């Protein structure tokens, strides 16, 4: 069983900014020493939002299918296990069993055309 960590060092290059199409999300798993980090990044227009891939309600990853983090309208993040809904810009729960809780931010930014951890 591998250890799981919930933060990454700054400056890790995740890939070119166009790796994530507008109104979609992408999963990332990073090996950090003997541990693994699981996160995802959502792109809305030219804004990128990163979160730890862990629902505050049950501690599970949000997506049952790879990269399937958004509602069909791509306006909210959705936990496919229990239906919790989160604002893309803040990670705040706005529906479902985790009212008042939020996703854990994973700071990312675009630098010289690449998505990079902040």
C-alpha beads as a LAMMPS data file, in Angstrom:
LAMMPS data file: protein, C-alpha beads

118 atoms
117 bonds

1 atom types
1 bond types

-500.0 500.0 xlo xhi
-500.0 500.0 ylo yhi
-500.0 500.0 zlo zhi

Masses

1 110.0

Atoms # bond

1 1 1 0.000 0.000 0.000
2 1 1 1.497 3.327 -0.999
3 1 1 1.374 6.399 1.150
4 1 1 -0.765 9.272 -0.028
5 1 1 0.206 12.923 0.339
6 1 1 -2.086 15.920 -0.052
7 1 1 0.328 18.591 -1.270
8 1 1 3.073 18.921 -3.868
9 1 1 6.219 21.002 -4.144
10 1 1 5.983 24.221 -6.130
11 1 1 7.358 24.330 -9.651
12 1 1 6.327 20.871 -10.877
13 1 1 5.520 21.100 -14.606
14 1 1 2.283 19.203 -15.257
15 1 1 2.161 19.774 -19.009
16 1 1 1.343 22.350 -21.679
17 1 1 -1.644 24.566 -20.901
18 1 1 -3.574 23.108 -23.858
19 1 1 -3.332 19.640 -22.287
20 1 1 -6.688 20.566 -20.727
21 1 1 -9.381 21.798 -23.107
22 1 1 -11.685 24.619 -21.924
23 1 1 -14.582 23.403 -19.735
24 1 1 -12.875 20.099 -18.936
25 1 1 -10.751 18.636 -16.153
26 1 1 -7.768 16.324 -15.991
27 1 1 -6.490 13.969 -13.319
28 1 1 -2.852 13.998 -12.221
29 1 1 -1.022 11.437 -10.091
30 1 1 2.442 12.487 -8.966
31 1 1 5.022 10.275 -7.318
32 1 1 6.685 12.144 -4.469
33 1 1 9.385 10.003 -2.927
34 1 1 7.666 6.860 -1.678
35 1 1 4.228 8.518 -1.720
36 1 1 1.630 9.501 -4.313
37 1 1 -0.386 12.673 -4.762
38 1 1 -3.762 12.569 -6.536
39 1 1 -5.172 15.823 -7.852
40 1 1 -7.075 17.327 -10.746
41 1 1 -7.102 20.586 -12.646
42 1 1 -10.190 22.245 -14.134
43 1 1 -9.916 24.725 -16.999
44 1 1 -12.537 27.452 -17.425
45 1 1 -11.578 29.668 -20.398
46 1 1 -8.008 30.690 -19.526
47 1 1 -8.354 30.083 -15.771
48 1 1 -6.999 26.908 -14.162
49 1 1 -8.144 25.577 -10.770
50 1 1 -6.432 22.689 -8.992
51 1 1 -7.816 20.502 -6.211
52 1 1 -6.752 17.456 -4.246
53 1 1 -8.769 14.517 -5.594
54 1 1 -10.534 13.739 -2.331
55 1 1 -14.176 14.379 -1.479
56 1 1 -14.550 15.992 1.971
57 1 1 -17.661 13.869 2.587
58 1 1 -16.234 10.347 2.361
59 1 1 -12.542 10.787 1.554
60 1 1 -12.871 9.069 -1.834
61 1 1 -11.570 10.345 -5.169
62 1 1 -14.334 12.347 -6.851
63 1 1 -14.397 10.695 -10.287
64 1 1 -15.326 7.077 -10.888
65 1 1 -14.203 7.485 -14.517
66 1 1 -10.885 9.066 -15.447
67 1 1 -11.097 12.867 -15.830
68 1 1 -14.899 12.902 -15.247
69 1 1 -15.012 15.686 -12.646
70 1 1 -17.578 18.124 -14.057
71 1 1 -21.345 18.199 -14.378
72 1 1 -22.694 17.787 -17.946
73 1 1 -23.019 21.599 -18.169
74 1 1 -19.364 21.943 -17.016
75 1 1 -20.466 24.553 -14.473
76 1 1 -19.706 22.615 -11.263
77 1 1 -17.360 19.918 -9.982
78 1 1 -19.278 16.755 -9.133
79 1 1 -18.489 13.820 -6.857
80 1 1 -19.702 10.795 -8.796
81 1 1 -20.057 8.678 -5.639
82 1 1 -22.593 10.685 -3.617
83 1 1 -23.581 13.610 -5.841
84 1 1 -21.837 16.403 -3.962
85 1 1 -21.424 19.566 -6.053
86 1 1 -18.633 22.132 -5.739
87 1 1 -17.957 25.579 -7.199
88 1 1 -15.085 25.419 -9.689
89 1 1 -13.567 28.737 -8.597
90 1 1 -13.526 28.043 -4.841
91 1 1 -14.108 24.320 -4.248
92 1 1 -16.981 25.196 -1.900
93 1 1 -19.705 22.550 -1.612
94 1 1 -23.018 23.919 -2.910
95 1 1 -25.060 20.706 -2.904
96 1 1 -25.091 17.184 -1.583
97 1 1 -23.852 15.585 1.643
98 1 1 -20.911 17.898 2.372
99 1 1 -22.668 21.236 2.877
100 1 1 -20.353 23.799 4.439
101 1 1 -17.200 21.937 3.422
102 1 1 -14.780 22.558 0.558
103 1 1 -12.349 20.700 -1.624
104 1 1 -8.694 21.099 -0.668
105 1 1 -7.047 23.549 -3.085
106 1 1 -4.027 22.424 -5.076
107 1 1 -2.379 25.668 -6.210
108 1 1 -1.510 25.712 -9.918
109 1 1 -0.702 28.477 -12.401
110 1 1 0.233 28.883 -16.056
111 1 1 3.848 29.859 -16.590
112 1 1 5.469 30.161 -20.024
113 1 1 2.676 28.083 -21.580
114 1 1 2.815 25.264 -19.018
115 1 1 0.577 24.300 -16.099
116 1 1 2.826 24.374 -13.048
117 1 1 2.247 23.718 -9.356
118 1 1 2.404 26.904 -7.309

Bonds

1 1 1 2
2 1 2 3
3 1 3 4
4 1 4 5
5 1 5 6
6 1 6 7
7 1 7 8
8 1 8 9
9 1 9 10
10 1 10 11
11 1 11 12
12 1 12 13
13 1 13 14
14 1 14 15
15 1 15 16
16 1 16 17
17 1 17 18
18 1 18 19
19 1 19 20
20 1 20 21
21 1 21 22
22 1 22 23
23 1 23 24
24 1 24 25
25 1 25 26
26 1 26 27
27 1 27 28
28 1 28 29
29 1 29 30
30 1 30 31
31 1 31 32
32 1 32 33
33 1 33 34
34 1 34 35
35 1 35 36
36 1 36 37
37 1 37 38
38 1 38 39
39 1 39 40
40 1 40 41
41 1 41 42
42 1 42 43
43 1 43 44
44 1 44 45
45 1 45 46
46 1 46 47
47 1 47 48
48 1 48 49
49 1 49 50
50 1 50 51
51 1 51 52
52 1 52 53
53 1 53 54
54 1 54 55
55 1 55 56
56 1 56 57
57 1 57 58
58 1 58 59
59 1 59 60
60 1 60 61
61 1 61 62
62 1 62 63
63 1 63 64
64 1 64 65
65 1 65 66
66 1 66 67
67 1 67 68
68 1 68 69
69 1 69 70
70 1 70 71
71 1 71 72
72 1 72 73
73 1 73 74
74 1 74 75
75 1 75 76
76 1 76 77
77 1 77 78
78 1 78 79
79 1 79 80
80 1 80 81
81 1 81 82
82 1 82 83
83 1 83 84
84 1 84 85
85 1 85 86
86 1 86 87
87 1 87 88
88 1 88 89
89 1 89 90
90 1 90 91
91 1 91 92
92 1 92 93
93 1 93 94
94 1 94 95
95 1 95 96
96 1 96 97
97 1 97 98
98 1 98 99
99 1 99 100
100 1 100 101
101 1 101 102
102 1 102 103
103 1 103 104
104 1 104 105
105 1 105 106
106 1 106 107
107 1 107 108
108 1 108 109
109 1 109 110
110 1 110 111
111 1 111 112
112 1 112 113
113 1 113 114
114 1 114 115
115 1 115 116
116 1 116 117
117 1 117 118
